[in-house]
């Protein structure tokens, strides 16, 4: 009897483990899903520009700032900046202490159920060339002399500096400088190894604003995106999938002129896993708003063009989700409120995701130096469906009337409820929640996180409306 007993006990354990690890949902490559199968809509901030030049590459935030983003503002996402020069300051020497600091701060978000996208950030290729990103050993300038720009020049003009141009050209010439991309990929694999077991680290932004260096290939022929950048992603994605088979990988086109609403020349990017978990991650900066001239007629057209072209891109890449990793402007600019309102309408109707640039205090930030709110914040805080137990057909939030409406096809097999962030600031007298299409549901509120939670116990089309009392 004893051997039979042991066999039965062993069989029970194996069966139980298999059952526990079996998902109750089908992966859908057209949306971003959490570990329970719910469709996510991700809103958040970039953390942070200040880290670019900080000696240890840390953002300015404390844990209490993260708690405020979660509970008070309702953000469920962060684009957290990391840097190649901090990960691999010397060739083949990887700084575990830096990743320890990143992990500590990432845990401030993930312990609250917020999602983190780690962004390998760069501007002007490297801090050693006047920007941020690559370590000094990876700056191959061909002996060029750096230029000095006149005072008041926009920072991005230094992209014409020969030290920056040559460093980029050499980085993209894989045949002649194979070790540069290989080590960049290796740095990513070190990051992925560190965070692979944290389900709230939802994915990785593979490179911030990849720049051609060669202006002819970047702006005129389109060869940079079509050939060199596509080849880079086709090297990086399969290698990263060896370490991290399941997280979302966010990839960007070249910034200009795509960020102004122009077409992208990037070839179709594909995943190496059976069901794609790729996200298209362009930035959105209408030219006049970016340069401080306000939300002009030209900027309005840029935004319209941006939506049109990004819809084309999304379709080309396989109807994958879209995350705008950066958008923003100063609250002193004329028409800033109209811009943010129009931006939100574009993103709501397309079920796209965003992170605002950035959370640094002052300037474009939603926070002043004393951590008080700027005018920007009231346009970023919104009633929105953080997580939907099913698939969204449509949702919208009217910033004027404060009416929220969503229609979705529920999945009764998903164990977790639909969660909608309903900020108290918009409903001083409370609000009414109307659920139609089903009577087989439960509803509760989470006052601390300002959430309405609705669990539909069947699979069918459901509509939820939230209006002020």
FIMAR-901707 format. One record per residue (C-alpha): x, y, z; residue in three letters. Coordinates in pm, whole numbers, plus 50000, padded with zeros to 5 digits. Layout:
BEGIN
XYZALA/...
***
This chain:
BEGIN
500005000050000UNK/502835024050077UNK/504205025749717UNK/500675030849584UNK/500085058449839UNK/503295076049736UNK/502395072949368UNK/498925087549423UNK/500295115949634UNK/502925123949372UNK/500305123049095UNK/498075146649292UNK/500915171649341UNK/501815171048971UNK/498185175148867UNK/497685203849110UNK/500765222248984UNK/499665218748622UNK/496215231448702UNK/497555261448895UNK/499795272348607UNK/497165268548336UNK/495865301848207UNK/492135307048166UNK/492475330747876UNK/493795331847522UNK/496575356347445UNK/495395383747213UNK/498275400747025UNK/496125431246946UNK/495875442747310UNK/498025444147623UNK/496905418847885UNK/497805413648248UNK/498685380348406UNK/494975373048457UNK/494035379248094UNK/492425413248147UNK/492835439947881UNK/494905468648017UNK/494765505347933UNK/498015520548055UNK/498365556948163UNK/501405570548341UNK/504465592848354UNK/508105590848250UNK/510495586748543UNK/512595606748491UNK/514545631448282UNK/516595641148586UNK/518165606548591UNK/519985613648264UNK/522645634948432UNK/522425623248794UNK/525715607548901UNK/524165573648985UNK/521495576448711UNK/518695576248969UNK/515415595448931UNK/514465621949186UNK/511435603449321UNK/510795589249667UNK/508405560949742UNK/505775585649860UNK/505755601449512UNK/505015567549361UNK/502225561849611UNK/500695594949508UNK/500835585849138UNK/499025553649221UNK/496345564349467UNK/495785601249400UNK/496365603949025UNK/495275568848925UNK/498265561048705UNK/498835523948657UNK/502045525748457UNK/505495541248443UNK/508105544348171UNK/511215540848383UNK/514445553448226UNK/517575531748245UNK/520935537448076UNK/523465515647897UNK/526405534748048UNK/525135526648399UNK/524575489848318UNK/527905484348140UNK/530195513648233UNK/533265494748114UNK/533185468747841UNK/532275434647986UNK/531875450048332UNK/528215450548437UNK/527235470948740UNK/525015449848965UNK/524795478349216UNK/523065500048955UNK/520545472748882UNK/519995469149257UNK/519045505949274UNK/516765502348973UNK/515115471849127UNK/514515489749456UNK/512695518049281UNK/510875495249039UNK/509515476549340UNK/507975508849468UNK/505695506849164UNK/505165469749130UNK/504385464449500UNK/501385487049439UNK/500215467749135UNK/501515494048892UNK/503115482548569UNK/506665491648472UNK/508185494748126UNK/511965498248142UNK/513185522347876UNK/516795520547754UNK/517135557847714UNK/519485578447500UNK/519725613747365UNK/522605624947141UNK/523975589547180UNK/525895594447508UNK/526455616447811UNK/530055618547695UNK/528845636447379UNK/526435659847556UNK/523385637647597UNK/522865604247771UNK/522905567247688UNK/525965548447569UNK/529115543347777UNK/532265561647680UNK/533925530347543UNK/531075527247288UNK/531565562647150UNK/533425558346823UNK/533755593446690UNK/536505587446430UNK/538515614746601UNK/535975642246525UNK/536025675046718UNK/532795684146902UNK/531035716446808UNK/529795743847042UNK/526275756446979UNK/525325792647038UNK/523365799547355UNK/519645793547327UNK/519975767247055UNK/517595737647086UNK/519315707547240UNK/518495685046947UNK/520555706346708UNK/523645688946843UNK/522605658846635UNK/524645674846357UNK/527785673346574UNK/530275650346396UNK/531045631946723UNK/527365622846755UNK/526925615646384UNK/529955592846366UNK/529045574246684UNK/525605566346548UNK/526875556546203UNK/529365532746361UNK/526755517946594UNK/524465509346301UNK/527285494946084UNK/527045460246230UNK/529555444345996UNK/532375468046095UNK/531375474146459UNK/529625441946554UNK/530585444546921UNK/528555476246980UNK/525155461046908UNK/526195427847059UNK/527035444847388UNK/523875465947378UNK/521925433447344UNK/523955417747624UNK/523115447347850UNK/519425441647779UNK/519775404847862UNK/521295414048200UNK/518255436048269UNK/515805409348155UNK/517455383248375UNK/517025406248675UNK/513305413248623UNK/511985382148450UNK/510135369748760UNK/508275402148834UNK/504935400848645UNK/504385438148695UNK/507525446448500UNK/505415443348190UNK/508065449347928UNK/510995467647776UNK/511295498047546UNK/514195485947332UNK/515725520047251UNK/514535555247307UNK/514315575546985UNK/516785555946769UNK/518615581146556UNK/520155574446214UNK/523225596646240UNK/523305596945861UNK/520745623745774UNK/520375611945414UNK/519375576845525UNK/517255590545806UNK/515315618145633UNK/515525613445258UNK/515895577345147UNK/514335560745453UNK/517065534245437UNK/517875537745807UNK/514485525845929UNK/513865502245642UNK/517225484645666UNK/519465492845962UNK/516875498046239UNK/514815468246123UNK/517935446546125UNK/518785458346475UNK/515365448346609UNK/515615415146427UNK/518865408546615UNK/517755421246954UNK/514285405746982UNK/515295369046930UNK/518225372847171UNK/516075389147437UNK/513445362147397UNK/516025336347505UNK/516055352247851UNK/512565366947853UNK/509985347847647UNK/506845363847787UNK/507105401247850UNK/506015428047604UNK/508725443047385UNK/508125479247286UNK/509875491846973UNK/510125527146836UNK/510525542046490UNK/513015570046437UNK/511775601346618UNK/511855628346350UNK/509885633346139UNK/507635604946266UNK/506965622946593UNK/505525652546395UNK/503045630546206UNK/505095618445910UNK/505115582945778UNK/507535556945912UNK/509735535645686UNK/510275508345945UNK/509785473645798UNK/507425449545967UNK/508805438146301UNK/507885403046409UNK/508145383946733UNK/509825350146767UNK/507245336147011UNK/504105318746886UNK/501775346946991UNK/503255381646941UNK/503805403647242UNK/505115433847056UNK/503975469747109UNK/504595498546870UNK/505945527847072UNK/506265560546875UNK/506415594947037UNK/504025623546962UNK/505245659446954UNK/503505682746709UNK/506295705646593UNK/504985738946722UNK/504025725247063UNK/507445708747094UNK/509225741347014UNK/507065762247250UNK/504845779646994UNK/501545766247124UNK/498845744246981UNK/498675761146642UNK/496695751646334UNK/499855734646211UNK/500095714246532UNK/496455704046503UNK/497175690946154UNK/500305673246285UNK/498165654746541UNK/495645644446276UNK/498455632446051UNK/500035614246344UNK/496875594346414UNK/496415585846046UNK/500005574345997UNK/500185554946322UNK/497045535646227UNK/498855525745908UNK/501925515346108UNK/499935494746358UNK/498265475646076UNK/501605469545904UNK/503085454446219UNK/500165430546264UNK/497465451346440UNK/499575452446755UNK/498945476747043UNK/500365512047044UNK/502045529347337UNK/503025565747306UNK/506105567147526UNK/506365605147518UNK/504105635047464UNK/503865667947646UNK/504135705647644UNK/504355735247877UNK/501165746448055UNK/502145782147962UNK/501645775047591UNK/498565788247416UNK/496035760847357UNK/497715735147585UNK/494355723747724UNK/492905718947375UNK/495955698847275UNK/495675675147572UNK/491945671647519UNK/492425663047151UNK/495265639347236UNK/493115620747488UNK/490275617147240UNK/492655601946983UNK/493975577147236UNK/490645567547389UNK/489005560047055UNK/491945538646945UNK/492445521847286UNK/496065533247282UNK/498355537347582UNK/500505566747695UNK/503175579947931UNK/503515617447968UNK/506925634647949UNK/507705637348230UNK/507245636748608UNK/510225659748674UNK/509175689548882UNK/508615722148695UNK/508565729848323UNK/506295706048137UNK/505635685548448UNK/502265679448615UNK/504055689148939UNK/505705721049060UNK/508995721649252UNK/507065720049581UNK/505125689449452UNK/501905709549411UNK/499885703149097UNK/500315722548775UNK/497475728548531UNK/498695699148324UNK/497625673248578UNK/493895678948551UNK/494105667748185UNK/496125636448267UNK/493945624248552UNK/490965607348389UNK/488195582548450UNK/489415552448252UNK/489305514148250UNK/492565502948405UNK/491865465848359UNK/488945449548175UNK/487905413348225UNK/487235408047858UNK/487845428747546UNK/486915465347507UNK/484795475547212UNK/484915512847296UNK/485375536847583UNK/485315574447629UNK/485535601047897UNK/484085635847849UNK/486335659948038UNK/483575686248044UNK/480585665748163UNK/482705639348342UNK/480645611948179UNK/482455579148126UNK/481125551247905UNK/482565518047797UNK/481285487647612UNK/483125454647630UNK/482635417747575UNK/483125402047916UNK/484985369647977UNK/483325352248268UNK/486265328448304UNK/488635356248411UNK/488955355348788UNK/489665392348847UNK/487125420848809UNK/487035449748567UNK/488635479548741UNK/487765515448652UNK/489615544948804UNK/487055571248913UNK/488855601649059UNK/486925618149342UNK/488095652549227UNK/485645650848935UNK/482655639149141UNK/482325661149453UNK/478755649249508UNK/479455613249416UNK/478595594249100UNK/476185568348965UNK/477305536048800UNK/474895520448550UNK/475575485348418UNK/473515472948125UNK/473575440947921UNK/473715418248225UNK/472265414148573UNK/474735386948665UNK/477435408748818UNK/478785422049147UNK/480075457149216UNK/482315471249485UNK/484505501649538UNK/488055505749661UNK/488085539749830UNK/491855540449885UNK/492585535749515UNK/489425553249385UNK/488355522249194UNK/485045507849087UNK/485335470049054UNK/482745451048853UNK/482795413148822UNK/480585400248540UNK/479935363248587UNK/479095355148227UNK/480495361947880UNK/478465387947691UNK/478415424047577UNK/478225448147870UNK/478005486047890UNK/479065506548192UNK/478235543348240UNK/479525565748517UNK/478015600348558UNK/478115626748833UNK/475215628349078UNK/
***
